[in-house]
Amino acid sequence: MKKRTKMKKLLSIIVLIIHLAMLTWSIYWLYMYNFGGVLFCFMVPNWVLIMNSILNIAGIYLSIRLYKEKIDIKLFLILTVLIWFIVILT
């Protein structure tokens, strides 16, 4: 494989792992808020957690598309940074 192709595949795997971690966090807190039976002092609204989950699923899809080389790396980086910006600020 070419060096550039290896770099794309490594980047897509790293971003995929980050999106999976953020998706796990969102689903965990959504479960704890609704079914955990714990009283929290501060709770993130459910719509924010659901929106974060949907955006992370989109990020996972983009990572898979980059791994299969069906998307350009420039578009991938722009969309990934946009998704992370929205997820972190909400």
C-alpha positions, -999 to 999 in steps of 0.1 A, spaced: 0 0 0 10 36 -5 20 57 24 -10 81 19 -34 52 19 -20 38 51 -23 73 67 -60 75 56 -68 41 70 -50 49 103 -68 83 106 -102 67 99 -96 40 126 -85 66 152 -115 88 145 -138 58 145 -126 49 180 -132 84 192 -167 85 178 -174 51 194 -163 64 228 -184 95 225 -214 74 214 -209 51 243 -208 81 267 -240 95 253 -259 62 254 -246 55 289 -259 88 303 -292 85 284 -297 51 301 -286 64 336 -309 94 334 -340 73 324 -335 39 340 -306 43 365 -327 53 395 -301 78 406 -309 114 416 -286 138 397 -279 174 406 -273 184 370 -287 166 340 -281 171 303 -314 172 284 -323 140 266 -326 158 232 -289 168 235 -278 132 243 -299 119 214 -285 146 190 -250 137 201 -257 100 195 -270 107 160 -240 129 152 -216 103 164 -233 77 143 -228 100 113 -191 103 123 -188 65 124 -203 63 90 -179 89 77 -149 70 92 -160 38 74 -164 57 41 -129 71 45 -115 36 53 -131 22 21 -118 53 3 -152 65 -9 -147 100 5 -120 125 1 -98 133 32 -105 170 30 -142 166 31 -138 140 59 -117 163 80 -141 193 76 -172 172 85 -154 155 114 -143 188 129 -178 202 124 -193 172 142 -169 174 171 -175 211 174 -212 206 177 -210 176 200 -185 193 224 -204 226 226 -238 210 234 
